Amino acid sequence: MTFLNSRFNELAPYVPGEQPQVRELIKLNTNESPFPPAPGVTAAIAKAATRLALYSDPTCQAVIAPLAKTLGVAEENVFLGNGSDEVLAFCFQGFTENGVIFPQTSYGFYPVFSQLYQLDAEEVPLKEDLSLDLAPYFASDKTVVIANPNAPTGLALSRPALTELVAADPERLVIIDEAYVDFGADSLIPLISQYDNLLIIGTFSKSRQLAGARLGFAVGSASLIKELNRLKFSFNPYNINSLTLAAGQAVLAEPDYFATCRNEVIATREFTQAELRKLGFETTDSQANFVFVKHPRLSGKALYQALREQKILVRWFDKEPIKEYLRITIGTKAQMQTLLTTLKVILEGQR
Ligand SMILES: *Cc1c(COP(=O)(O)O)cnc(C)c1O
C-alpha cells in the first residue's frame, strides 16, 4: 500500500553525510566549520527565544540588511533560504523551463532536485583531471548550475571563465553555487549589477559556523529576487525561523571572527595537503574547506573503513570516477594532526 503520488516512484533522495550522535568521533565528513558560532550568537538566540510565540519576520530584514552590506549589494538583490538547499530547490523548481545542465560529479542534490521536479537534466562529465569542461555549457540553452569551487573536488574556475559563460547568452540563467567561495575562489557577486541572468547561491553553513541553523542565500538582479520571493510566499513565508534570523544577524556583526576562522581553515588546509603529499597521497588543488585525496596503495573504500575503525569519519563516494578518493573536511589543526598520525599508521600496516 502506498499513498505517494506515482510520479515519485523513481525518486532517489539525497543521502546526507552521517551525523553521528556520539562525541568521540573526529568528524571530517560534512564540511562543517570546526569552530563554534561567533561569540554573540548564543545571547542573540536566547533573546530571540523570548519572542518565539510570534511568527518570524517573513521579510528577514534583520539578516538581509547586514548581509547586503557585507556582500556589497542592495537589499533588493538578496534572498534568504532555509539553508542554501532550499534556495537551490526554489531555483530548480522555478527557473528551469528549458531544463538544467550541471556537472556529473558535483553536489549530490542537483540530480535529486532534477528528479523531484522532473526536469530535462543534462549531466556533463568532468575532464580527466577532474576539472570542469565548460564547452558543453556554452553549447546548451539549459539553465546552468555550477558549484564554484566544485564539490567534492575542491577545484575552482576563474572569474573570467565563468563570466564568459554568463555573457555568452543573456537569455539563459547561470546559477553559481558558491558554498565554498570564502576559502579561496573568486565570487561572482560583483557581476550581478552587470548580468541579469546571473544568480549566486551562498550559505552560512560552511564558512560562518551555522550549519545547524539552516541559513542560505541568493544574490542576483532585483527581478530574480522578486521571483524567488514569489516562490517562497507560495510555499512558506516564514521559511527562516526567528532563532536563525537572530543567529545570522549576530554572525554578520562579527566579521573579524569570520575572517579569523576562515584564515585558520585555509592555513590548516595548506598544511594538511602538504603533509598528505609527503605520505604519498595525490591531492587536488582544493580551494574549499576540504581536501580531495587518493593513495596509490590503498583503495578509497579501504582507507575510509580503516579511518572509521580509528574513529575518524571522512566522506567516500561509491561512484565513478571518484571512487578512489576521499573527501576530508578541514578540522582544527589538532584534529588534522590526529588524522595524519592515524593515516601514517594505516599506511605502515600496508607495507
Ligand atoms: C553544503 C552545500 C550546500 C548546502 O548548504 P546548506 O546551506 O547547508 O543547505 C549547497 N551546495 C554545495 C555545493 C554544498 O557543498
PDBQT file of the ligand as one rigid body, heavy atoms in Angstrom, charges set to zero:
ROOT
HETATM    1  C1  LIG A 401      26.917  22.211   1.674  1.00  0.00    +0.000 C 
HETATM    2  C2  LIG A 401      26.496  22.616   0.323  1.00  0.00    +0.000 A 
HETATM    3  C3  LIG A 401      25.255  23.199   0.084  1.00  0.00    +0.000 A 
HETATM    4  C4  LIG A 401      24.162  23.239   1.121  1.00  0.00    +0.000 C 
HETATM    5  O1  LIG A 401      24.367  24.058   2.130  1.00  0.00    +0.000 OA
HETATM    6  P1  LIG A 401      23.194  24.418   3.151  1.00  0.00    +0.000 P 
HETATM    7  O2  LIG A 401      23.191  25.906   3.111  1.00  0.00    +0.000 OA
HETATM    8  O3  LIG A 401      23.659  23.867   4.443  1.00  0.00    +0.000 OA
HETATM    9  O4  LIG A 401      21.902  23.832   2.682  1.00  0.00    +0.000 OA
HETATM   10  C5  LIG A 401      24.957  23.651  -1.186  1.00  0.00    +0.000 A 
HETATM   11  N1  LIG A 401      25.823  23.496  -2.192  1.00  0.00    +0.000 NA
HETATM   12  C6  LIG A 401      27.006  22.901  -2.017  1.00  0.00    +0.000 A 
HETATM   13  C7  LIG A 401      27.925  22.742  -3.176  1.00  0.00    +0.000 C 
HETATM   14  C8  LIG A 401      27.379  22.432  -0.755  1.00  0.00    +0.000 A 
HETATM   15  O5  LIG A 401      28.522  21.796  -0.585  1.00  0.00    +0.000 OA
ENDROOT
TORSDOF 0
